[in-house]
Amino acid sequence: MFDTAPDHALPEELIQFRDNIRRFVERELMPLERHVTIDGKLPPDVQAAAAVKAKAAGFWLMDMPEELGGADLNLLALAIFWEEIARTTAVSARDQSIFGPTIGPILLALQGEMREKYLMPVVRGELKACFAQTEADAGSDPSAMRTRAVRTAGGWKIDGAKRYITKAADADFAQVFAVTDPEKGARGGISCFIVDMDTPGVSIGPAEMTMMGDTPYEIFLDNVEVPAEHLVGGEGLGFTLAQKYINYGRIRHGAHSCGAMARCLEMTAAYVKQRKTFGALLSDRQGVQWMLADGYMALHAARLMVHDAAAKVDRGIEARVETFMAKINGVESGYKVVDDCLQLHGGMGLTRETPLERYWRDLRSFRITEGPTEVLKTTMARSILQRAGL
């Protein structure tokens, strides 16, 4: 396969890491794609067996600190990891638990007894958590959040509703974001709380089936009382914690798009050299050749953007705009490339005989999740104008 990975920009250890995870994906995970259901999941027994192999191979808790049993990878290494595992649909775009439970920076911010009560059981696989920030009118605009948390004698009382919350039905507790200071809003007025799902006043609405096969839920909070120690990181720091989670998510979206593009282009380059129409191979047609050339250029550009944004974050450089670009360019160009690859496969591309339709649905959804591309472009434009002194 023609690979556009910029080896010259990566240290030798990351190139070796990339090659190792790629071999694992090709040998152990791609053969499992025949077991993937229409909702993009593996049967529990197949998933569990794959997780055992991943852990034995050293691909476990990749973003966790070493003291918690993780690999403690920086963001550039994680971006490489995310791209490589995206080369197979055996790993769900939204559930990478084959490689261990998802933790995130919010739980890592827990201290003392809260750390032992919530973080460590998640690390050991004993408890499950969900991330509850989005609301019906406050998805991309957290300043419009209506869920409120008010101080009480013993802690906090929370009222509100969260929407499109993945894994809410299976979660033991939620990381809930609520307004604690309406005047400050997103600039110091939003806090994060750990809320046990069996707390009085917490209820879950019906599942909402999505085109990707996910079933997110609504969470309703009616006079939910939580202890003072369940405030995470301090009052008003919730949005700061959430932004770190979301910025990582944008890099992951861009990296996933690269993996999807790479796999689909590889499949399509092989397919057009075999498929004939009107007596000629598809690969002999200039229109097809240009579609492939455009696809590989898009992949190369997207990967460079992802690596650049991740490397800057690792060096402590302000890179919010770069993470926006990595997500926007990655998912927009990724969706176009996958759509072209599906088109070149004709009717075969519409079937589940190939992973193309799965990638197509995932990439289409990525244009909305972790920040719609239009919203990110607007925010980018504001930053550009501010830097220009306008």
C-alpha positions in Angstrom: 0.0 0.0 0.0 1.2 3.5 -0.8 1.5 5.2 2.7 1.7 8.9 3.2 2.8 8.7 6.8 5.4 11.5 7.4 8.1 9.3 8.8 10.7 12.1 8.6 8.8 14.1 11.2 8.5 11.2 13.7 11.1 9.8 16.1 12.1 6.2 15.5 10.3 5.0 18.6 7.0 6.3 17.3 7.5 4.8 13.9 8.2 1.5 15.6 5.1 1.9 17.8 3.0 2.7 14.7 4.2 -0.4 12.9 3.5 -2.6 15.9 0.0 -1.5 16.4 -0.6 -1.7 12.7 0.5 -5.4 12.7 -1.8 -6.1 15.7 -4.8 -4.5 13.9 -4.2 -6.4 10.7 -3.5 -9.7 12.3 -5.9 -9.7 15.3 -8.7 -7.2 14.6 -9.4 -7.0 10.9 -10.4 -10.7 10.8 -13.1 -9.9 13.4 -14.9 -7.5 11.1 -17.2 -10.3 9.9 -18.6 -10.4 13.5 -19.5 -6.7 13.6 -23.2 -6.1 13.9 -25.3 -3.4 12.1 -24.9 -1.1 15.2 -21.1 -1.4 14.9 -20.4 -3.6 17.8 -18.7 -6.9 18.4 -20.5 -9.7 20.3 -19.5 -9.5 24.0 -17.5 -12.8 23.9 -15.5 -11.7 20.8 -14.9 -8.3 22.3 -13.6 -9.8 25.5 -11.3 -12.2 23.7 -9.9 -9.3 21.7 -9.3 -7.2 24.8 -7.3 -10.1 26.3 -5.1 -10.1 23.3 -4.7 -6.3 23.3 -3.7 -6.3 26.9 -1.2 -9.2 26.4 0.3 -7.3 23.4 0.8 -4.2 25.6 -1.9 -2.1 24.1 -3.8 -1.3 27.2 -5.0 2.0 28.9 -2.9 3.9 26.4 -3.7 7.4 27.8 -3.4 6.5 31.5 -0.5 7.3 33.8 2.0 4.5 34.5 1.1 4.4 38.2 -2.4 3.4 37.2 -1.2 0.6 34.9 -1.4 2.7 31.7 1.0 3.4 28.9 1.0 7.1 29.6 1.3 8.1 25.9 1.5 11.7 24.9 -1.0 13.2 22.5 1.1 12.6 19.4 1.5 9.0 20.2 -2.2 8.7 20.9 -3.0 10.3 17.6 -0.9 7.6 15.9 -2.6 4.9 17.9 -6.1 6.3 17.1 -5.4 6.4 13.4 -4.1 2.8 13.3 -7.0 1.3 15.2 -9.4 3.3 12.9 -8.1 1.1 10.1 -10.6 -1.5 11.2 -14.3 -1.4 11.9 -13.8 -4.1 14.5 -13.0 -1.2 16.8 -16.1 1.0 17.2 -15.6 4.7 16.4 -17.1 5.5 19.8 -16.1 2.6 21.9 -12.5 1.6 22.2 -12.9 -0.6 25.3 -11.0 -3.3 23.5 -8.0 -1.4 24.8 -9.3 -0.8 28.3 -11.9 1.5 29.9 -12.1 5.1 28.9 -11.0 7.4 31.8 -10.5 11.0 30.6 -9.0 14.0 32.4 -12.0 14.6 34.6 -11.7 11.4 36.6 -8.0 11.8 36.7 -8.6 15.1 38.5 -10.2 13.3 41.5 -8.3 13.3 44.7 -8.3 11.3 48.0 -11.4 9.2 48.8 -13.1 10.3 45.6 -10.2 8.9 43.6 -10.5 5.5 45.4 -14.3 5.5 45.2 -14.7 6.4 41.5 -11.4 6.5 39.5 -9.8 3.2 40.6 -13.0 1.1 40.2 -13.3 2.4 36.6 -9.6 1.5 35.9 -10.2 -2.0 37.2 -13.4 -2.3 35.2 -15.7 -2.5 38.2 -17.6 0.7 37.5 -18.7 2.5 34.4 -19.1 6.2 33.9 -20.8 8.5 31.4 -20.0 12.1 30.3 -23.1 14.4 30.7 -22.6 17.9 29.3 -24.8 18.2 26.2 -28.3 19.6 26.5 -31.1 20.1 24.0 -30.2 23.8 23.6 -26.6 23.6 24.8 -24.6 21.3 22.6 -22.0 23.4 20.9 -22.8 26.4 23.0 -22.2 25.5 26.7 -23.0 29.1 27.7 -26.6 28.2 27.1 -26.6 25.4 29.6 -29.7 25.4 31.8 -28.8 22.6 34.3 -28.3 24.4 37.6 -26.4 23.4 40.8 -27.2 25.4 43.9 -25.4 25.2 47.2 -27.1 23.5 50.2 -26.1 22.9 53.8 -24.7 19.5 52.9 -23.4 20.1 49.4 -25.3 20.8 46.1 -28.7 20.4 44.6 -28.9 19.9 40.8 -31.8 20.4 38.5 -31.9 20.0 34.8 -31.7 17.6 31.8 -28.9 16.2 29.7 -29.4 14.9 26.1 -27.5 12.5 23.8 -25.5 10.9 26.7 -23.7 7.8 25.5 -23.7 4.8 27.8 -26.0 6.5 30.3 -28.1 3.3 30.7 -25.0 1.2 31.7 -23.3 3.8 33.8 -22.9 3.6 37.5 -22.2 7.3 37.8 -22.2 10.4 35.6 -19.9 13.3 35.2 -22.5 16.1 35.2 -21.9 19.7 34.2 -24.1 22.4 35.7 -24.1 26.1 36.0 -23.0 27.3 39.5 -22.7 31.0 38.6 -25.1 32.2 35.9 -23.3 35.6 35.6 -20.0 34.0 34.7 -21.4 31.4 32.4 -18.8 29.4 30.5 -16.1 31.6 31.8 -15.9 30.3 35.4 -19.5 29.6 36.0 -19.8 25.9 35.1 -18.8 23.2 37.5 -18.5 19.4 37.2 -20.1 16.9 39.7 -19.9 13.2 40.2 -23.5 11.9 40.4 -24.4 8.3 41.2 -27.0 7.1 38.8 -29.0 5.6 41.7 -29.3 8.9 43.5 -32.9 9.9 44.2 -34.2 12.3 41.5 -32.0 10.8 38.7 -33.9 9.2 35.9 -33.1 8.1 32.3 -35.3 8.7 29.3 -35.8 6.3 26.4 -33.0 5.5 24.0 -32.5 7.5 20.9 -31.4 5.3 18.0 -28.9 7.0 15.7 -27.7 6.3 12.2 -24.4 5.0 13.6 -26.2 2.4 15.7 -25.5 4.2 19.0 -28.3 4.6 21.5 -27.7 7.7 23.6 -30.2 8.7 26.3 -31.5 11.7 28.2 -30.7 12.1 31.9 -33.2 14.0 34.0 -32.1 15.5 37.4 -34.9 16.6 39.6 -33.7 18.1 43.0 -30.7 15.7 43.0 -28.6 16.2 46.1 -24.9 15.4 46.0 -22.3 15.8 48.7 -19.9 18.7 48.7 -16.9 16.4 47.9 -18.6 15.4 44.6 -17.6 18.7 43.1 -14.7 17.9 40.8 -11.6 20.2 40.6 -13.2 23.2 42.3 -16.2 25.5 41.7 -16.3 27.0 38.2 -13.6 24.7 36.8 -16.0 22.3 35.1 -15.8 23.8 31.6 -12.0 23.9 31.8 -12.0 20.2 32.6 -14.5 19.5 29.8 -12.6 21.5 27.2 -9.5 19.4 27.8 -11.6 16.3 27.2 -13.2 17.8 24.1 -9.9 19.1 22.6 -8.6 15.5 22.9 -11.7 14.3 21.2 -11.2 16.7 18.3 -7.7 15.3 17.8 -9.1 11.8 18.0 -11.8 12.6 15.4 -9.1 13.9 13.0 -6.9 10.8 13.6 -9.8 8.5 13.2 -10.6 10.1 9.9 -7.0 9.5 8.7 -7.3 5.8 9.5 -10.7 5.5 7.8 -9.3 7.3 4.7 -6.2 5.1 4.6 -8.2 1.9 4.8 -10.8 2.9 2.2 -8.2 4.2 -0.2 -6.2 1.0 0.1 -9.3 -1.1 -0.6 -10.4 1.2 -3.5 -7.0 1.2 -5.2 -7.1 -2.6 -5.3 -10.7 -2.7 -6.4 -10.4 -0.4 -9.4 -7.5 -2.4 -10.8 -9.9 -5.4 -11.0 -13.3 -4.0 -11.8 -14.1 -3.5 -15.5 -16.9 -1.4 -17.0 -17.6 -1.1 -20.7 -14.5 -3.2 -21.5 -12.0 -1.1 -19.5 -10.6 -1.2 -16.0 -11.8 1.5 -13.7 -8.1 2.3 -12.9 -7.6 3.2 -16.6 -10.2 6.0 -16.4 -8.8 9.5 -15.8 -11.8 10.5 -13.6 -11.1 7.6 -11.3 -7.4 8.3 -11.2 -8.0 11.9 -10.2 -10.4 10.8 -7.4 -7.6 8.6 -6.0 -5.0 11.3 -6.3 -7.3 13.8 -4.5 -7.9 11.2 -1.8 -4.3 10.6 -1.0 -3.6 14.3 -1.0 -6.4 14.8 1.5 -5.1 12.0 3.7 -1.6 13.5 3.7 -2.8 17.0 4.6 -5.1 15.7 7.3 -2.4 13.6 8.9 0.0 16.5 9.0 -2.6 18.7 10.6 -3.4 16.1 13.3 0.3 15.5 14.1 1.0 19.2 14.2 -1.8 19.9 16.6 -1.0 17.0 18.8 2.7 17.9 19.0 2.0 21.5 19.9 -0.4 20.4 22.8 2.4 18.1 24.0 4.9 21.0 24.1 2.4 23.1 26.0 1.8 25.5 23.1 -1.7 27.1 22.8 -3.1 25.0 20.0 -6.9 25.4 20.3 -7.2 26.6 16.7 -5.0 23.8 15.5 -7.2 21.2 17.2 -10.2 22.8 15.4 -8.4 22.6 12.1 -7.4 19.0 12.7 -11.0 18.0 13.4 -12.6 20.2 10.7 -10.3 19.2 7.9 -10.1 15.6 9.0 -13.8 14.9 9.1 -14.8 17.0 6.2 -12.1 15.6 3.8 -12.5 12.2 5.4 -16.2 12.1 4.6 -15.6 13.2 1.0 -12.8 10.6 0.5 -14.9 7.7 2.0 -17.9 8.8 -0.1 -15.8 8.7 -3.2 -14.5 5.3 -2.3 -18.0 4.0 -1.7 -19.1 5.5 -5.1 -16.3 3.7 -6.9 -17.3 0.4 -5.4 -20.8 0.9 -6.9 -23.5 -1.4 -5.4 -20.9 -3.3 -3.4 -20.2 -0.1 -1.5 -23.7 -0.1 -0.2 -23.5 -3.6 1.2 -22.0 -4.8 4.5 -19.6 -7.0 2.5 -17.1 -4.1 2.9 -16.5 -1.7 5.8 -17.2 1.3 3.5 -20.8 1.9 4.6 -19.7 1.8 8.3 -17.0 4.3 7.7 -19.4 6.5 5.7 -21.9 6.6 8.6 -19.2 7.3 11.2 -17.5 10.0 9.3 -20.8 11.7 8.5 -21.6 11.8 12.3 -18.2 13.2 13.1 -19.1 16.3 11.2 -21.5 17.0 14.1 -20.1 15.4 17.3 -17.3 17.0 19.3 -18.4 20.3 17.8 -20.1 20.8 14.4 -17.6 21.9 11.8 -19.6 25.1 11.2 -19.4 26.1 14.8 -15.7 25.4 15.0 -15.1 27.5 11.8 -17.0 30.4 13.4 -14.8 30.2 16.6 -11.7 29.9 14.4 -12.7 33.1 12.5 -13.1 35.0 15.8 -9.6 34.0 16.9 -8.1 34.9 13.5 -9.7 38.3 13.7 -8.6 38.9 17.3 -5.0 38.0 16.3 -5.3 40.4 13.4 -6.3 43.2 15.9 -9.6 43.7 14.2 
